[in-house]
Amino acid sequence: MTPRILIWNENVHERTNELVRGLYPQGIHGALREALLARGFADVATVTLQDPEHGLTEARLAATDVLVWWGHKAHGEVSDAAVERVALRVWQGMGLIVLHSGHFSKIFKRLMGTPCALKWREAGEIERLWCLNPGHPIAAGLPPYIEIPQEEMYGEPFSVPEPLETLFISWFAGGEVFRSGMTWLRGAGRIFYFRPGHEAYPTYHNAHVQQVIANAARWAFNPAPAWVDVTAAPNVPAEAAPSPLKAQGARLHGDGEQGYR
């Protein structure tokens, strides 16, 4: 099966900042789409913050296997309704790849349940992104480390939940380190956070960075049918139990009633 990839980008700096527009004339979403198409993905679409419902309609998400998310300046402009639609699809099995400043996006904080805060510095310093597990699918085809000539520093502590896996750790010229590639499971959905990608630098033109994102898209793809009743919490009648029972005692709830939320 071919994963259906959707790239979401707030598309703010590309429209308002000459430096960023020069680096990404088709937007960061356009650069990422070209990179994924060049690496064998046939179904790659893009949407932006400016689209109706931010491009994150129920129908659009239902037709998406892996969502790639880039945001920075406009996290607060994403509607809570869109965030809840994305969260539901992740629980149902849609993969989610969150890039760089997306650590402060509403959807990432919603799924992590923590502040997702960190230290940072914009000084154009060298980043060495070390691979901790060369045998992992997300690390396929990569060298022992990726050297990025200029990047924004992110530093620990990074207030996220303990990950399922830590795949990359970054060292910066100023001395800080950061867990730059981590995975989680939420419901049936796989989540990967990948740190590089400050919009003032040409990071998404780096072939190794592109390879990580392509690998992550394949890893995050869950071919199983969507877990459509993941949020259901019905009151199961006694006679419908695997070993049928006779209800006894007082009851507060009727058969089939949903639990209090």
N, C-alpha and C positions, 0 to 999 in steps of 0.2 A: 504494500500500500504506500502511496505517496502522501506524506504529511501535508496538510493544508496550513500554511504559515501566514500569520497576520502580524505585520509590524506596526506598532502604535508609536507615534512620535508627537510630542506637544508642538513641534514646528514653530517655535517662537523666535529663538535667536537667529535662525536661518533667514527669517523675514525681516528682522530688525537690526542685525549686526553685520556690518560689512565683512569683518574678519571671518566670521562663521559662514556667511554666505559664500565667500571665496573658497573655503575648504570643502563645503558641501552644497554646491549649487543646486542639486536636486533634493536637498534636505538630508539629514542623517538617515531618515527612513529610506530615501532613494539609494543612498550608498549601501546600506545594509541589504536592500532587496537585490541590487546588482551582485553583491558578494555571495548571497545565497543561491541565486540563479546560476552563477558561475561554478558553484559547487554541487550541482546536480538536483537542486530542488526545482520542481516544475510549477508548483502552485504557491506563489508568494505575492501577497497583496499588502497594500499599505493604507492606513487611515491616520488622521491627525485630530488634534484637539479641536480644530476649527470645523470639522465635519458635523453634520447633524447627529446629536447624541454622542458626539466625539467619535463617531464611526463604530461604536460599541453597542450596536443594537442586539436584541436577543437573537434575531435571525443570523446576523453576521457572526456572533460568537458561537452559535450552534454549528456553523459551517467552518469552524476553526479548530485545528488540532493543537497548534502551538502558537502562543501569543508572545511576541517580543516587545518589551516595553522600554522606551527611553523618555525620560522627563527630567526637568530641572527647575525652571523658573515658575512654572504654572501648575504645580501640584494642586494648589487650592482651587483651581478652576475646573477640575474634573468633578463631575457631579457624583454625589453619593449613590445615586441610583445606578449609574454606570459601574461604579466600583462593586456594588453588590451583585450585579450581573456577572462581572468577571470572576468574583470570588466563587459564585455558585458553579460556574463552568470549570474552574480549577478543581473544586471538590468533586465534580462529576467526572473529571479525567483529563481536562485540557492542560497541556503543559504551559509553563510560564517562565520566560527568561527575562530577568530584570537587569538592566544595564546601568552602570555608573551611578549618576545622581538619582536614579530610580529608587535608591534605598530609602528616600524620604517620600516616595509616592504614597498616595492613600492606599492603593491596592497592596503594596508590599507591607506596609505597617498593619493593614487589616489582616493579612494572612500570617504575619509573624506574631502579632499581638504584643509587640515591644516597641520602644522608642526608635530603634534603628539609627541611633546617633553615632557620631564619629568625629575625629579630628580631621582638619583639612588645611591645605596650603596651596595656593596657586603661584608656583614659582618656576614652572617649566623645567623641573628636575628629571634626571634619569630615573626610570623605573625598571627594575628587574623582577619579572614575574616568574617565580620558580614553581615548577610542577612537582607536586608531592606524591602523585600516584600515576606514573607513566602508563600503567596498564588499564586505566579507566577509559571508557569510550569517549568522554569529553576531551581527553588528552591525546587522542589518536593522531599520529602524524606530526606531533610537536617536538621541538628540541627540548633539552633539559630546562631551559629558561627562555623567556621572551624578553628582549631588551627594547624598551620604548624610549626613544631619545628625549622626549619632553612629555611630561604628564603632570596632572594635578595630584598632589599627595593626599592620600587618605591614611589616617593612622588609628591604631587601636587606643582604647577599647571600642569595639563595634558592638552596640547593644542589640544583638539579635539572639534568638534562641539557639541553643546548641544544635549545630547542623547534623544532618545525616552523614555527610562527608565534607571534608575540607580538601579541595583539590589543588588550589593555588595559594601561594603566599607571596606578597610583594615586599621588596626592599626598595627604599627611596634614597636618593643621594644625601638627603638631610638626616638619614639614620633611622627613620620610622619603618615599621613593618605593618602589614595589613593582610588579613585573610580575604583574598581577592576573588576566590571562586568557591562557593559553597552550595550544597544541595539540601533540599528538604522535601518531605512528602506532606501534602495536605489533602485529606480524603483520598481520591484516586489520582490526584494530580501531582506531577513532578515539577519542582521549582528549582531554578538555578540562578544564583546571583553572580554577576561578573563585573568587576570593578572598573577596568579601563574604559575611557571614552569621553574625557572632558572635551567639550565642543570647540574650545580654542586651539586644539591640536589635531593633527590629521590621524588620530589613532585608528579610526575605522577604515583607513586605507592600508593598514598593516596586515599583511597576508596571514600572519600567525594569529592575530586577534580575530580576523575573519574566520579562520579555521576553528577556533574555539567556539564561536557562536554557531557555526554550521554543525559542529559535533554535538553541541548542546541541544540544538533543535531536533536532531535525530534521537538523542537520549531521552528528551522530554516527551516524545511522541508516544502516546498510549493507544494502541490499535483496538483495545477492547471497547465494547459498546459503552456509551455514557452511563454512569451510575445515576440515573435520572431521579431516583427517590432517595438520594443521599440525605436530604433534610427531613424526610418523613419520620414521624414519631407516633405511630398509631397505638391505641389501646387494643391489644389483641384479645378477642373474646376467649373465655375459658374453654369453650367447646372447640375452638380452632387451634388449641395448643398441640404440639406434636404428640403428646400423651394427653388426650382430652380430660378435662377436669370439670367438676361441678363447682360453680362459684358459690362461696360461702361468706357470710359476714356482710357488713355494711359496704356500700360502694359510693364513691364520690363521682365516678366517671361512667359514661355510657360506652358501649362497645364501639370501637373504631374512632373514638374521640382522640383528637390530637393533644399531645401534652402541652402544658403551660409553657410559654416562652417569655 
